[in-house]
Amino acid sequence: MGRPGRPALDEGGRTAEERYKRSFLGASRDSSRRDLREKADMIRPFDVLTRSLGKKVLVKTKDNKLYEGELRNYDVNMNVTLSEASEMEDFEPVKRYGTLIIRGSTIVCLGTKKASPQTL
């Protein structure tokens, strides 16, 4: 029995909650460390968006339209705001917009535009 205010520990120094988690989840310390390392190596979508803020991006939508512009903002629904935006066909602008907001549910793909060898 533990002292008041402190959980009871077993002979291994674990609380009942820790014992439950280990038995229920079957997780050893090594596997949980491995899981943490794997999660740290994952690329999360919002991290990519954050790194892309202020950069030229290409956005493909469900209706197969391609937009290019500078990523200004995004929200939790992945709605994006592009400034100096253009609608593209064959990588050539066909319509120009000042500021364009694209609904996140219509976005199929979003990526940064690599510099071409001619612009370097």
Buried (B, 14 or more C-beta within 10 A) or exposed (E): EEEEEEEEEEEEEBBEEBEEBBEEEEBEEEEEEEEEEEEEEEEEEEEEBEEBEEEBBBBBBEEEBBBBBBBBEBEEEBBBBBBBBBBBEEEEEEEEBEEBEBEEEBBEEBEEEEEEEEEE
